[in-house]
Amino acid sequence: MYMRLRSLVLSAYNALFARAVEKLFFHQLVTKTNNFGKSNWLGKPIWQNTFDLWIAQETIYEIKPSLIIECGTNRGGSAYFYAQLFDLMGTDGKVVSVDIEKLHDLSHPRVTYLIGSSASEEIASQIREMANQVSGPVLVILDSDHSEDHVAKELALYAHMTTVGSYCLVQDGIIDELFMFRKGRPGPLPAIEKFLTKHPEFEIDHERCERFLVTHHPKGWLKRIK
Ligand SMILES: C[S@@+](CC[C@H](N)C(=O)[O-])C[C@H]1O[C@@H](n2cnc3c(N)ncnc32)[C@H](O)[C@@H]1O
């Protein structure tokens, strides 16, 4: 009895200790990299946690989307990265990326850049039309305004465009977890949690979220299961 209790206490302690080390490391990593704000993909600025970008690459290879819908173009590196993965895979994939402002002069034959709010009906209807035109998988990536209200609007407008078996990735739930991002709260996590209570057709792919221990997108990989 004593041995069993001792081993329970030890494993709880180890789990807590491991979580504290992960958080500390993540805090240092975000500080050191200026929140990954200076990363590049083949010379193009891309604002993504490198661990998360690797998961995105694996997911894109696995799903082989015909269309990636990206909210939040910024300086264009992520849309460019997704388009070049399609080039490497030799598939028919396209990307549509929307931002409220144009912050780049990139172009790629697979990418359609839209300017406007992702929460506007005007933008959503253009994207809906593109999603209706493809016969293969659709992957949705929400990386624009990370406030709860805006993410909730994007989930309402775009999540249903995700095809069964594919994903809606809600980025930057870390805002609700890491103290240094507290000014951006409430962020994506409450929007995800509320969305999931009404949408049993989606579930969190925890393994995908937690593979590299640290992630900007806790609970962010929402798999459409039906
Ligand atoms: C985190 S950055 C996107 C980073 C980009 N995906 C990358 O990986 O390099 C967020 C972007 O969302 C844009 N944004 C903010 N509010 C928006 C809205 N309502 N609709 C569309 N884009 C918005 C900002 O202008 C900003 O460029």
The ligand as an ORCA input file, in Angstrom:
! r2SCAN-3c Opt
* xyz 0 1
  C       0.171     36.229    -36.982
  S       0.053     37.170    -38.445
  C      -0.038     35.899    -39.687
  C       1.279     35.203    -39.875
  C       1.398     34.399    -41.143
  N       0.371     33.390    -41.252
  C       2.752     33.734    -41.168
  O       2.835     32.572    -40.734
  O       3.727     34.345    -41.569
  C      -1.574     37.775    -38.324
  C      -2.070     38.581    -39.501
  O      -3.495     38.680    -39.405
  C      -3.890     39.885    -39.968
  N      -5.247     40.230    -39.507
  C      -5.627     40.865    -38.359
  N      -6.950     41.007    -38.324
  C      -7.446     40.443    -39.455
  C      -8.744     40.276    -39.999
  N      -9.833     40.763    -39.363
  N      -8.877     39.644    -41.184
  C      -7.795     39.167    -41.835
  N      -6.534     39.305    -41.373
  C      -6.354     39.945    -40.203
  C      -2.811     40.877    -39.548
  O      -2.782     41.974    -40.446
  C      -1.556     40.007    -39.591
  O      -0.847     40.209    -40.779
*
